């Protein structure tokens, strides 16, 4: 595992999948993999929040709005995909 990294379940699974398939990344890409693992954990945590709270929150006066975690989830997913793409892993097939 990445030295000193405390990944959650999803991040650790991603680290193990990638390092078992492709080996330890070179130094210049190691930080990208660490960030991808952190983002994977963040996505999982945000999904859990939305499962528990729902996708809308009630405001005073009976109004509702999108849960802030929904926007954060969209942003985290986008950054996760960009980070994986930056790793430039060989395509399977």
N, C-alpha and C positions, 0 to 999 in steps of 0.2 A: 504494500500500500504506500501511497505517497507519504513521505516522511512528515510527521507532525500534523497530518490531516485527520480530521475527525468527521468523516463523511457519515451521512445517514444511510439508511438501507438502499435507497435508489442510487445515491451517489457512489456508494461502495460497489454496488452491482455493476454500474457503468464502468468504474475503474477496472474492476476485475475482468469484465467482458472485453474491454479494449486492450488491456495489457496482455491478456491471455491470447487474444487473436493476433495482435500486431507487435507485442513486446513493449518494453518500457519506451516511452517517447524520448526523443532527443531533448536536450535542455531547452531549446528554443520553443518547443511545443509542449513541454511538460506543464507550463503554467496554463496553457489553454485547456489541457485535459483536467487539471485541478479545478479550473473555473467551470468547466462543463459539468463536473461532478457536483460542485456546489449548486449550480443552477438546477440540476436534476432534483436535488433535495428541496430546493426552494419551490419548484413546480409542484412537487408532491405535497409540501406543506400548504401551499395555497389551495390546491385541490381539496385537501382535507377541511380547510376553513370553509370553503364554498359548499362542500357536502353537509357540513354541520349547520351553517348559517343560511344557506340558500343564496341565490344570485342577486336578490334585491334586499334592501334594508328599508325599514319603515322609518319615516321621519315624523316629527310632530306635525299635527294637523292632518294626518292620514296620507300624506304624500309618500311615495316610494322612490328610491333611486337605485342604480346599479351598485352592487357591493364593491367597495374599493379593491378588494382582493381579486375581483374579476379582471379589472384593468391591469393590476400587477401580474396576474397569471398570464395574460396575453403578452405583456412585455417580457416576462421571464422566459416564456416559450420561444419567442422570437430571438432573444439573445442566446438561448440555449442552442437553437438551430444554427445561428450564425457562428457560434463558437465551435460547434462540431464541424461545420464546413471549413473553418479556418485550420482545423487539425489536418485537413487534406488526407484523410485516411484512404487507402486503396479501396476501390469498389469491389464488392463481392461478385462472384459470378464466374 
